[in-house]
Amino acid sequence: MDATELLQTVLIYALPVLFAITVHEAAHGYVARHFGDPTATILGRVTLNPLKHIDPIGTILMPLLLYFSTSGAFLFGYAKPVPVDFSRLRHPKRDMIWVALAGPAANFLQAILWAVLLVVLVVSGTQERFFLEMARAGILTNLVMWAFNLFPLPPLDGGRILAGLLPSRLAYQFSRIEPFGFFIVLGLVLFGFVGTWWLRPLMGWGYEALDWILTPLTRWLA
Protein backbone atom coordinates (compact mmCIF):
# COMPACT_ATOMS: atom_id res chain seq x y z
CA MET A 1 0.00 0.00 0.00
CA ASP A 2 1.49 3.34 -1.04
CA ALA A 3 1.36 6.55 1.00
CA THR A 4 -1.72 7.89 -0.81
CA GLU A 5 -3.75 4.72 -0.25
CA LEU A 6 -2.64 4.61 3.39
CA LEU A 7 -3.75 8.21 3.95
CA GLN A 8 -7.11 7.51 2.32
CA THR A 9 -7.61 4.45 4.52
CA VAL A 10 -6.72 6.39 7.67
CA LEU A 11 -9.12 9.22 6.76
CA ILE A 12 -11.94 6.79 5.92
CA TYR A 13 -11.61 4.91 9.21
CA ALA A 14 -10.69 7.81 11.53
CA LEU A 15 -14.21 9.10 12.24
CA PRO A 16 -15.90 5.67 12.55
CA VAL A 17 -13.17 4.40 14.90
CA LEU A 18 -13.26 7.51 17.09
CA PHE A 19 -17.04 7.33 17.37
CA ALA A 20 -16.98 3.58 18.00
CA ILE A 21 -14.46 3.85 20.85
CA THR A 22 -15.90 7.01 22.40
CA VAL A 23 -19.55 5.97 22.48
CA HIS A 24 -18.62 2.45 23.64
CA GLU A 25 -16.71 3.72 26.67
CA ALA A 26 -19.13 6.52 27.49
CA ALA A 27 -22.00 4.02 27.42
CA HIS A 28 -20.31 1.95 30.14
CA GLY A 29 -19.99 5.02 32.36
CA TYR A 30 -23.52 6.23 31.68
CA VAL A 31 -25.12 2.89 32.55
CA ALA A 32 -22.91 2.54 35.64
CA ARG A 33 -24.11 5.95 36.80
CA HIS A 34 -27.71 4.92 36.14
CA PHE A 35 -27.28 1.91 38.42
CA GLY A 36 -25.61 3.85 41.22
CA ASP A 37 -21.88 4.21 40.52
CA PRO A 38 -20.82 7.80 39.66
CA THR A 39 -17.08 6.99 39.42
CA ALA A 40 -16.82 7.50 35.65
CA THR A 41 -18.84 10.71 35.84
CA ILE A 42 -16.64 12.12 38.61
CA LEU A 43 -13.54 11.35 36.54
CA GLY A 44 -15.02 12.97 33.41
CA ARG A 45 -15.34 9.74 31.42
CA VAL A 46 -19.06 9.99 30.62
CA THR A 47 -18.31 12.20 27.65
CA LEU A 48 -18.21 12.12 23.85
CA ASN A 49 -14.77 13.76 23.89
CA PRO A 50 -12.54 11.07 22.31
CA LEU A 51 -9.42 12.44 24.01
CA LYS A 52 -10.79 11.20 27.33
CA HIS A 53 -10.94 7.61 26.05
CA ILE A 54 -7.90 7.27 23.77
CA ASP A 55 -4.98 5.24 25.09
CA PRO A 56 -1.77 6.36 23.32
CA ILE A 57 -0.42 2.81 23.14
CA GLY A 58 -3.58 0.72 22.75
CA THR A 59 -5.54 3.07 20.50
CA ILE A 60 -2.79 4.56 18.33
CA LEU A 61 0.65 2.91 18.54
CA MET A 62 -0.35 -0.78 18.68
CA PRO A 63 -2.85 -0.66 15.77
CA LEU A 64 -0.38 1.29 13.59
CA LEU A 65 2.48 -1.12 14.31
CA LEU A 66 0.29 -4.14 13.62
CA TYR A 67 -1.11 -2.53 10.47
CA PHE A 68 2.34 -1.90 8.99
CA SER A 69 3.89 -5.17 10.17
CA THR A 70 1.07 -7.30 8.74
CA SER A 71 0.28 -5.13 5.66
CA GLY A 72 -3.19 -4.47 7.02
CA ALA A 73 -4.05 -8.14 7.56
CA PHE A 74 -4.31 -7.92 11.34
CA LEU A 75 -5.38 -5.13 13.66
CA PHE A 76 -5.80 -5.06 17.41
CA GLY A 77 -6.19 -2.25 19.90
CA TYR A 78 -8.00 -0.96 22.94
CA ALA A 79 -9.13 2.25 24.65
CA LYS A 80 -8.80 3.36 28.25
CA PRO A 81 -11.29 1.26 30.21
CA VAL A 82 -13.95 3.29 31.97
CA PRO A 83 -13.49 2.89 35.75
CA VAL A 84 -16.46 1.20 37.40
CA ASP A 85 -16.71 0.48 41.13
CA PHE A 86 -19.02 -2.51 41.02
CA SER A 87 -19.46 -2.43 44.80
CA ARG A 88 -21.31 0.88 44.43
CA LEU A 89 -23.90 -0.53 42.06
CA ARG A 90 -27.28 -1.06 43.71
CA HIS A 91 -27.30 -4.75 42.76
CA PRO A 92 -23.63 -5.41 41.89
CA LYS A 93 -23.88 -8.87 40.33
CA ARG A 94 -26.97 -8.12 38.25
CA ASP A 95 -26.12 -4.53 37.35
CA MET A 96 -22.61 -5.54 36.26
CA ILE A 97 -24.21 -7.38 33.35
CA TRP A 98 -25.98 -4.24 32.12
CA VAL A 99 -22.87 -2.09 32.54
CA ALA A 100 -20.79 -4.57 30.53
CA LEU A 101 -23.48 -5.03 27.89
CA ALA A 102 -23.78 -1.26 27.33
CA GLY A 103 -20.56 -0.98 25.32
CA PRO A 104 -21.27 -3.70 22.73
CA ALA A 105 -24.89 -2.54 22.51
CA ALA A 106 -23.69 0.99 21.72
CA ASN A 107 -21.50 -0.42 18.94
CA PHE A 108 -24.34 -2.43 17.42
CA LEU A 109 -26.57 0.65 17.47
CA GLN A 110 -23.85 2.62 15.68
CA ALA A 111 -23.54 -0.15 13.09
CA ILE A 112 -27.27 0.26 12.41
CA LEU A 113 -26.89 4.03 12.04
CA TRP A 114 -23.94 3.70 9.65
CA ALA A 115 -25.92 1.12 7.66
CA VAL A 116 -28.87 3.52 7.45
CA LEU A 117 -26.50 6.21 6.15
CA LEU A 118 -25.12 3.79 3.56
CA VAL A 119 -28.61 2.88 2.35
CA VAL A 120 -29.57 6.56 2.05
CA LEU A 121 -26.36 7.37 0.15
CA VAL A 122 -26.82 4.46 -2.28
CA VAL A 123 -30.52 5.10 -2.89
CA SER A 124 -29.91 8.81 -3.42
CA GLY A 125 -27.36 7.97 -6.11
CA THR A 126 -24.31 9.34 -4.30
CA GLN A 127 -21.16 8.53 -6.26
CA GLU A 128 -18.64 9.96 -3.79
CA ARG A 129 -16.47 6.95 -2.88
CA PHE A 130 -15.11 8.54 0.30
CA PHE A 131 -18.50 8.78 2.02
CA LEU A 132 -19.62 5.35 0.82
CA GLU A 133 -16.44 3.75 2.10
CA MET A 134 -16.70 5.64 5.40
CA ALA A 135 -20.21 4.28 5.94
CA ARG A 136 -18.98 0.74 5.19
CA ALA A 137 -16.04 1.29 7.54
CA GLY A 138 -18.45 2.43 10.24
CA ILE A 139 -20.46 -0.77 9.89
CA LEU A 140 -17.37 -2.99 9.91
CA THR A 141 -15.62 -1.21 12.79
CA ASN A 142 -18.64 -1.33 15.06
CA LEU A 143 -19.52 -4.93 14.26
CA VAL A 144 -15.93 -5.96 15.03
CA MET A 145 -16.03 -4.09 18.35
CA TRP A 146 -19.47 -5.51 19.15
CA ALA A 147 -18.44 -9.09 18.44
CA PHE A 148 -14.93 -8.93 19.89
CA ASN A 149 -15.98 -7.35 23.17
CA LEU A 150 -18.63 -10.04 23.68
CA PHE A 151 -15.93 -12.74 23.77
CA PRO A 152 -16.59 -14.45 27.13
CA LEU A 153 -13.28 -13.87 28.86
CA PRO A 154 -12.37 -11.06 31.27
CA PRO A 155 -11.41 -8.25 31.00
CA LEU A 156 -13.61 -8.10 27.89
CA ASP A 157 -17.26 -7.19 28.34
CA GLY A 158 -18.36 -10.71 27.50
CA GLY A 159 -16.29 -12.02 30.40
CA ARG A 160 -18.02 -9.67 32.82
CA ILE A 161 -21.43 -10.61 31.42
CA LEU A 162 -20.62 -14.28 31.93
CA ALA A 163 -19.35 -13.60 35.48
CA GLY A 164 -22.63 -11.88 36.27
CA LEU A 165 -24.61 -14.89 35.00
CA LEU A 166 -22.59 -17.56 36.83
CA PRO A 167 -23.33 -18.64 40.42
CA SER A 168 -21.36 -16.56 42.92
CA ARG A 169 -18.67 -19.16 43.68
CA LEU A 170 -18.02 -19.93 40.02
CA ALA A 171 -18.13 -16.22 39.17
CA TYR A 172 -15.42 -15.54 41.78
CA GLN A 173 -13.17 -18.29 40.41
CA PHE A 174 -13.78 -17.15 36.84
CA SER A 175 -12.99 -13.50 37.68
CA ARG A 176 -9.55 -14.51 38.95
CA ILE A 177 -8.56 -14.96 35.30
CA GLU A 178 -8.81 -11.21 34.69
CA PRO A 179 -5.15 -10.23 35.46
CA PHE A 180 -4.06 -12.66 32.74
CA GLY A 181 -7.11 -12.29 30.50
CA PHE A 182 -5.61 -9.74 28.12
CA PHE A 183 -2.64 -12.00 27.32
CA ILE A 184 -4.89 -15.05 26.94
CA VAL A 185 -7.18 -13.15 24.55
CA LEU A 186 -4.21 -11.81 22.58
CA GLY A 187 -2.80 -15.33 22.26
CA LEU A 188 -6.15 -16.68 21.08
CA VAL A 189 -6.32 -13.84 18.54
CA LEU A 190 -2.81 -14.50 17.23
CA PHE A 191 -3.50 -18.23 16.85
CA GLY A 192 -6.67 -17.46 14.90
CA PHE A 193 -9.11 -18.96 17.39
CA VAL A 194 -11.02 -15.75 18.06
CA GLY A 195 -11.27 -14.82 14.39
CA THR A 196 -12.32 -18.25 13.12
CA TRP A 197 -14.56 -19.49 15.90
CA TRP A 198 -15.95 -16.24 17.32
CA LEU A 199 -15.62 -13.10 15.19
CA ARG A 200 -16.60 -14.55 11.80
CA PRO A 201 -19.75 -16.38 12.96
CA LEU A 202 -20.90 -13.52 15.19
CA MET A 203 -20.24 -10.88 12.54
CA GLY A 204 -22.10 -13.02 10.01
CA TRP A 205 -25.12 -12.97 12.30
CA GLY A 206 -24.59 -9.24 12.78
CA TYR A 207 -24.71 -8.54 9.05
CA GLU A 208 -27.79 -10.74 8.72
CA ALA A 209 -29.47 -8.81 11.54
CA LEU A 210 -28.62 -5.48 9.87
CA ASP A 211 -30.05 -6.73 6.59
CA TRP A 212 -33.26 -7.79 8.36
CA ILE A 213 -33.54 -4.47 10.21
CA LEU A 214 -32.90 -2.33 7.12
CA THR A 215 -34.96 -4.26 4.57
CA PRO A 216 -38.15 -2.22 5.25
CA LEU A 217 -36.19 1.06 4.93
CA THR A 218 -34.58 -0.08 1.67
CA ARG A 219 -37.95 -1.04 0.19
CA TRP A 220 -39.55 2.23 1.32
CA LEU A 221 -36.78 4.39 -0.17
CA ALA A 222 -36.71 2.38 -3.38
C-alpha positions in Angstrom: 0.0 0.0 0.0 1.5 3.3 -1.0 1.4 6.6 1.0 -1.7 7.9 -0.8 -3.7 4.7 -0.3 -2.6 4.6 3.4 -3.7 8.2 4.0 -7.1 7.5 2.3 -7.6 4.4 4.5 -6.7 6.4 7.7 -9.1 9.2 6.8 -11.9 6.8 5.9 -11.6 4.9 9.2 -10.7 7.8 11.5 -14.2 9.1 12.2 -15.9 5.7 12.6 -13.2 4.4 14.9 -13.3 7.5 17.1 -17.0 7.3 17.4 -17.0 3.6 18.0 -14.5 3.9 20.8 -15.9 7.0 22.4 -19.5 6.0 22.5 -18.6 2.5 23.6 -16.7 3.7 26.7 -19.1 6.5 27.5 -22.0 4.0 27.4 -20.3 2.0 30.1 -20.0 5.0 32.4 -23.5 6.2 31.7 -25.1 2.9 32.6 -22.9 2.5 35.6 -24.1 6.0 36.8 -27.7 4.9 36.1 -27.3 1.9 38.4 -25.6 3.8 41.2 -21.9 4.2 40.5 -20.8 7.8 39.7 -17.1 7.0 39.4 -16.8 7.5 35.7 -18.8 10.7 35.8 -16.6 12.1 38.6 -13.5 11.3 36.5 -15.0 13.0 33.4 -15.3 9.7 31.4 -19.1 10.0 30.6 -18.3 12.2 27.6 -18.2 12.1 23.9 -14.8 13.8 23.9 -12.5 11.1 22.3 -9.4 12.4 24.0 -10.8 11.2 27.3 -10.9 7.6 26.0 -7.9 7.3 23.8 -5.0 5.2 25.1 -1.8 6.4 23.3 -0.4 2.8 23.1 -3.6 0.7 22.7 -5.5 3.1 20.5 -2.8 4.6 18.3 0.6 2.9 18.5 -0.3 -0.8 18.7 -2.9 -0.7 15.8 -0.4 1.3 13.6 2.5 -1.1 14.3 0.3 -4.1 13.6 -1.1 -2.5 10.5 2.3 -1.9 9.0 3.9 -5.2 10.2 1.1 -7.3 8.7 0.3 -5.1 5.7 -3.2 -4.5 7.0 -4.1 -8.1 7.6 -4.3 -7.9 11.3 -5.4 -5.1 13.7 -5.8 -5.1 17.4 -6.2 -2.2 19.9 -8.0 -1.0 22.9 -9.1 2.2 24.6 -8.8 3.4 28.3 -11.3 1.3 30.2 -13.9 3.3 32.0 -13.5 2.9 35.8 -16.5 1.2 37.4 -16.7 0.5 41.1 -19.0 -2.5 41.0 -19.5 -2.4 44.8 -21.3 0.9 44.4 -23.9 -0.5 42.1 -27.3 -1.1 43.7 -27.3 -4.7 42.8 -23.6 -5.4 41.9 -23.9 -8.9 40.3 -27.0 -8.1 38.2 -26.1 -4.5 37.3 -22.6 -5.5 36.3 -24.2 -7.4 33.4 -26.0 -4.2 32.1 -22.9 -2.1 32.5 -20.8 -4.6 30.5 -23.5 -5.0 27.9 -23.8 -1.3 27.3 -20.6 -1.0 25.3 -21.3 -3.7 22.7 -24.9 -2.5 22.5 -23.7 1.0 21.7 -21.5 -0.4 18.9 -24.3 -2.4 17.4 -26.6 0.7 17.5 -23.8 2.6 15.7 -23.5 -0.2 13.1 -27.3 0.3 12.4 -26.9 4.0 12.0 -23.9 3.7 9.7 -25.9 1.1 7.7 -28.9 3.5 7.4 -26.5 6.2 6.2 -25.1 3.8 3.6 -28.6 2.9 2.4 -29.6 6.6 2.1 -26.4 7.4 0.1 -26.8 4.5 -2.3 -30.5 5.1 -2.9 -29.9 8.8 -3.4 -27.4 8.0 -6.1 -24.3 9.3 -4.3 -21.2 8.5 -6.3 -18.6 10.0 -3.8 -16.5 7.0 -2.9 -15.1 8.5 0.3 -18.5 8.8 2.0 -19.6 5.3 0.8 -16.4 3.7 2.1 -16.7 5.6 5.4 -20.2 4.3 5.9 -19.0 0.7 5.2 -16.0 1.3 7.5 -18.5 2.4 10.2 -20.5 -0.8 9.9 -17.4 -3.0 9.9 -15.6 -1.2 12.8 -18.6 -1.3 15.1 -19.5 -4.9 14.3 -15.9 -6.0 15.0 -16.0 -4.1 18.3 -19.5 -5.5 19.1 -18.4 -9.1 18.4 -14.9 -8.9 19.9 -16.0 -7.3 23.2 -18.6 -10.0 23.7 -15.9 -12.7 23.8 -16.6 -14.4 27.1 -13.3 -13.9 28.9 -12.4 -11.1 31.3 -11.4 -8.3 31.0 -13.6 -8.1 27.9 -17.3 -7.2 28.3 -18.4 -10.7 27.5 -16.3 -12.0 30.4 -18.0 -9.7 32.8 -21.4 -10.6 31.4 -20.6 -14.3 31.9 -19.3 -13.6 35.5 -22.6 -11.9 36.3 -24.6 -14.9 35.0 -22.6 -17.6 36.8 -23.3 -18.6 40.4 -21.4 -16.6 42.9 -18.7 -19.2 43.7 -18.0 -19.9 40.0 -18.1 -16.2 39.2 -15.4 -15.5 41.8 -13.2 -18.3 40.4 -13.8 -17.2 36.8 -13.0 -13.5 37.7 -9.5 -14.5 38.9 -8.6 -15.0 35.3 -8.8 -11.2 34.7 -5.2 -10.2 35.5 -4.1 -12.7 32.7 -7.1 -12.3 30.5 -5.6 -9.7 28.1 -2.6 -12.0 27.3 -4.9 -15.0 26.9 -7.2 -13.2 24.5 -4.2 -11.8 22.6 -2.8 -15.3 22.3 -6.2 -16.7 21.1 -6.3 -13.8 18.5 -2.8 -14.5 17.2 -3.5 -18.2 16.9 -6.7 -17.5 14.9 -9.1 -19.0 17.4 -11.0 -15.7 18.1 -11.3 -14.8 14.4 -12.3 -18.2 13.1 -14.6 -19.5 15.9 -16.0 -16.2 17.3 -15.6 -13.1 15.2 -16.6 -14.5 11.8 -19.7 -16.4 13.0 -20.9 -13.5 15.2 -20.2 -10.9 12.5 -22.1 -13.0 10.0 -25.1 -13.0 12.3 -24.6 -9.2 12.8 -24.7 -8.5 9.1 -27.8 -10.7 8.7 -29.5 -8.8 11.5 -28.6 -5.5 9.9 -30.0 -6.7 6.6 -33.3 -7.8 8.4 -33.5 -4.5 10.2 -32.9 -2.3 7.1 -35.0 -4.3 4.6 -38.2 -2.2 5.2 -36.2 1.1 4.9 -34.6 -0.1 1.7 -37.9 -1.0 0.2 -39.5 2.2 1.3 -36.8 4.4 -0.2 -36.7 2.4 -3.4 
